[in-house]
Amino acid sequence: MKKLTNKVFYTILSIFTIFLFILLIIYNSQLYNTEKENIKGSLNQIKNIITNEENITSLDKNIFINYKVYTMILDKNNNIKKIISHNYDGSEDTSRLVSVANSILNNKLKSENLYFNRYFYILKSGSFLIIIDNYNGQRYLVLCLEISLVLFALLEVLIIYLSKVITNWITKPVIDSFEKQKNFIADASHELKTPLAVIMASADALENNKDETKYLDNIKTETEKMNRLVCDLLDLSKVESEVDKEAFSNINLSKIVNKTILTFEALAYENNLKIESVIQDDIMFNCNEKEIGEVISILLDNAIKHSYKNCSIKVSLKSVKDNITLKVTNKGEEIKKGEEEKIFERFYRGDKSRNRNDNRYGLGLAIAKSIIVNHGGKITASSKDYLTTFKIILTK
């Protein structure tokens, strides 16, 4: 499970990181290309204007508002005779300009990367050299790049946090399912362990004393328990698998409920209980008749097992518009607060010792919930004033 969580986390982190990285590259590339096009446009504009030394001094300073531009008048041997500044303030760094000009004239200044080179030029050998100083543009590009790197680092921290949150959100159902599966295997193993131990011990004792029939009775009883548990597990596995729509038919749900109540009246009587019912006639519902009957049986059996003596179990069935509501209410010990959902989990038992003695394994309500969910319905449980109500809502 840890490997799965890490894999999901690093996948999400990589996707977000690559996306952010591409965005920052696109942003800086656009800035870079815009600046490069501006310099190239200014150089071409100068080329179109100047034809000789005379009109160099007449260059419009508005052309170079974003740059510092200088012209070096050259002699026939490319020696600098004069430096002309085309800036509004007429500022110039003569020593630096001469050094840059010499590098250009000696073919040593060839880099055109805006991040590393701030000087661009037009050279007419033996006549003039025009230099554009892109110091401000270079600083702006480098600053934007540095800000992008800092922003990338800060956003990467946020991305790591978001990746963890999203990973937890994505893997939570898988982890919950995995934990339930582990608990299911552990609980099933535990339930099977006891009867198997009894069977083995009884078999050993029977081998030593073949006249003792009580060991045969023990083996039979524990085998029946195991068979009941295995059948319940198979039923649960079946209803949790894909729904078989072919087994659905339009049945009279009212008759199914009444029929099931009749089968449990004798059991209720044996436990000094009475079943009272209010069933609306002829409620039709498209479902699996056998499974719905099983749900009603589970709820009635549960109500009988958990009712106080000399009380009544109330069953109601009614249809309002598109909703069918079935309620089974009994008076007895309340469901503990916060466990209203847990009682539908596999192998859940509020009183483990009592349920084990009653040969109850906590699978009935889990089976009932799976059946109702497969039929597009909802089942809930609630307790108040010693009255516990199981409520099923089905949509026609």
N, C-alpha and C positions, 0 to 999 in steps of 0.2 A: 504493500500500500504506500509505503514511503517513496518507493521508486516511481510509482504513478504520480504522486503529488509533486515530486521534484520535476518529473518530465513535463507535467502540465505547467508548472511555475516557469520553468526555463523557456518553454515554448511561447507562453504569453509575454514574458519579459523580452525575448528576442524579437517578437513581432512589433511590440511597442517601441523598442530601442531602434530597430531598423527604420521604422516609420518616422520617428523623431529625427534620426540621423539624416534621412533623405530630405525631410523638410528643411533642415538647417543648411544642407548642401545646396538645395534649390534657392533658398533665400540669399546665401552668400554668392552663389554663382550669378544670380540676377544683378546684385549690386556690382559685382566685378565686371560683368559684361556691359552694364550701363556705363560705368566709369570708363571702360576701354573704348566704347563707341564714342563717348564724348571727346576723349583725347584724339581719337582717329579723325572725328569730324572737324575738330579744331585744326589739326595738321593739314587736312585736305582743304579747309577754308583758306589757310595761309598760303598753300601752294597755288590756289586759284587767284589769289590777290597779287602776290609779289611776282615781278618779272625781272627786276633789276635792283641795284642798291638804292636808287633814288626813292622808290615807293615803299621801301622798308620802313622808313621813319613815319610814313603816313598811315601805318596800320591802325585801325580803330581799336582803342583799348577795351571797348565793350566786348570784343570777341574773346578776350582773355580774362573775363571777370572772375572765373573760378580758378585760374592758374597764374603763376608768375612766368612771364615770357621775356626772353632776352635774345638779342641778335648780336652775333660777333661778325664784324666786317673782316674779311680775310684778304691777304695779298695772294699773289700767284703761287707762293710756296706754302699756302695755308697757314701763314702766321697771322695771329690776331692783331689787327690794326686798331680796332675800336669796339667798345661794348656799348650797346644801346638797350636801355630798359624800357619795356612797354607797360610797366605797372603804374598804377595811379600815383603811388607814393614815390616812384622812381627808385625804390630800394634795390640794392644789389650787393651781393657778396662776391667781390671781384676775384679774390684768391680761390674761392671754391669754384666759381664759374670757369676760371681759367683751367683748373684741374680737371673739371668735367669735360670742358671743350677739348683738352688735349687727349683725354681718354677716348673721346668720340673720333677725333682726327686720326688717332693711332689704332682705330678699330678694336679698342679694348672694352668699350661699353656696348654690349650686344644684347643683354638680357631685356626682355620685354614683359617680364612678370611684374604686375602692378604692386604686388606685396613686397618685392625686393628692389625694384627700380623706380625711382621717382622722376627720372629725366627721360624725355623723348625729344626728338629733334628732326630738323630738315637741313640737309647739307647740300650746298652747291659748291663743289670744290673750286678753290681759287676765287670765290666771290663772297659767300656768307654762310653762316651757321646759325640757325634759329633753334633755341632750346626752350622747351616747356618744362617748368618745374612743378610737378604734381605732388608736392609735399602734403598739402591739406587732404587731397584725395587719397593718398597712400595711408595717411594717419587714420582717415575715416574707415577705410577698408579693413585695416588691421584692428581698429577698435571694435568694429562690428564682428570680426572673426573672434576676437577675445571674448566679447559679450556672448556670442553664440556658444563658445566652449563652456563658459561659466553657466549659462542657461541650460546647456545640455547636461552638465553635472548635477544641477539642482533638480531638473525635471527627471533625471535618471533615478534620483532618490524617491521622487513621487511615483515613478513608474514601478519601482521595486515594491513599494507599499501597495499600490493598486493591483499589481500582479499577485501579491500574496492574498489580498482580499478576494479577487476574482477566482484564484485557485481554490481557496477555501469554499467559495460559493459553488464552484463547479464540482469539486470532489466530495462535498458533504453528502449528497445522496448515495454516492458510491461507498464512502466510508461507513455511512449508516447501514447500508445494505450488507456490507462486509461484516460489520460488527453483529448485525442480526443473524447472519449466517453462522458466524462463530458461536454465538450464544445458542442458536438453534441446534447445532451439532453437539455442543456441550450438554445442553439440556436433554436432547434425545438420547445421548450416550448414557447420561445419568439415569434416565428413566428405564432404559433397557438393562442397565447394569444390575439393579436390584433383583428383578425376576430371573435374570440369567444366573446370578449367584445362588438364588434359592433353588433353581432347577438343578444346578450342578451339585449343590450340597445334598439335595434330596436324592439325586441319582446315585451319589456315592453311598449314602446311608441305605438306600434300597438294595444296592449291590451286596452290602454286608448283612442285611436283614430283609430277606425277600417276603417275609410274612407281614411286614408293616405296611398296610395300605395307605396310611396317612401320608407317606412320602409320595405315593402316586397322586393323591389328592392335591398335595402342594404343587407337584409338577403340572397338573392339569390347570389349577387356578392361575399359576404364574404364566403358563402358556396362553391362557385366555387373555390375561392382561396384556401380554406382549402383542397378541393378535389384534386386540382392540387398539392399541397404540399405533401399530403399523398401519392398520386400516385408516385411522384418523390422519396419519401422516400422508398416506396416499391420497385421501380425499382433499387434504389441504393443498398438496402438490398439484392435484388436478384442477381445482378451482382457481389456483394462482397462475395457471398456464393460460394460453390463448382461449378466448371465449368461443364456444361452439354455438354459433348462431343458428345452425341447422336444427338444434334441439329445442329452439324456442317455438312457442305456439301461443295463440290467444286463448287464455284459460279464464275460468271464473274464479278469481282469487278469493271471493267470499266463501265459496264452497270448500276450497282448500283449507282455509283458516278454521272453519267450523269442523271439518273432518279431523284435523289435527288436534283440535281441542278435545274432541270426543275420545281420541286415543289416550289422552293424558288425564282424563277425569278419574280413572281408576287409581292411577299413581298418586294423584292429588288427594284422593279420599284416604288412601293408605297413610298419608302423611298429615291427616287431619286438616286438609286444606280444601278450599272450594274455588273453582274457576268461574268467574263471571265475565260475560262477553257482551259487547255491543257491536254487532257486525252489520254494516250497511249491505243491503242485498245487491247481488249481480254486479259486482265491480270486476270489470274485465281488464286483463293485463297480459301483455306479450312477454313471456318469460319461459325459463326452464322449470317445468312443474315440479320435478323431483328435487331440484336444488332449493327452490322457494319453500317447499314443504319441509326440507331439512332445516332451513333457517328458523322457521316457526317452531319446529321441534326443539331446536337448541335453546331458543329463548324460553319456552315453557319449561323445559327440563332445568334450566338455570334458575328460573323463578321458583320452582318447587324446592330445589336444593338449598336455596338461600332465604326461604320464607320462615317467619315465626309460625309456630303451631296455631291452629284455630283461626287462621286469617284467610283472606280471599286474594286470589290473583285475578287482576282485571285485564281483559284483552279488548282492544277496540280497533276497528278498521273502518275508515271512512275515505271518501273521495271528494275532493274539492277542486273543481276545474281540472287542471292537468296533473294534479298531485294526489297520490295515494299515501295515506298515513296509517301506519300500524304501530300500536303501542302495547307493550306488555309491562304491567306494574305489579310489584309485589312489596309486601311489608316485611322488612327484615334489616339485617345489619347494613349500614350505608357503605357505599363505595368511598374509600378514603379520598380526601381532597387532592387534586392533582393527578389522580390515577384513572380518571374517566376515559382517557385515551389508551392508557397502558393495558387495560383489561382486554383489549382486542389484539394484543401481541401474543405471539405463539409461546406456549408454556408459562404464561403469566398466571399466577395464583396468589390471591390475597392472603389466604391461610394455607401455607404449603403442607403442613402436617395433616390438617383435616382433609384437604383435597386428595392427598396421596392415599389416605385410608379409604376414601370413597372411590378410589380408582379413577380419579379425574386428573387429566393431564394438562388442562389449560389450553386446549386446541379448539374447543367448540366455538367460542366467540371469534377466534381468528378465522375459522372456516366461514362463519356467518358473515363477517365483514367482507371477506373476499368475494363471496357470492353476491352480496348486495352491490358492491363496487362494480362487479362484472355486469350487473343489470342497470348500471347508470344511476344507482341510488346512493343513499347516505344513511349510515346507522350511527346513533349516538347513545350515550348513557348518562344519566344524572341521578343524584340522590338528594333528598331533602326530607327532613322530619321522618326518618326511617322508611321512607317510600323510595324505591329504586325503579326508575322507568327506562326501558329500552325503547327507543323511537326509530322507526324506519320510514324514510320518505322515498317514494318511487315516482318517477315521472312517466306518464303514459306516452 
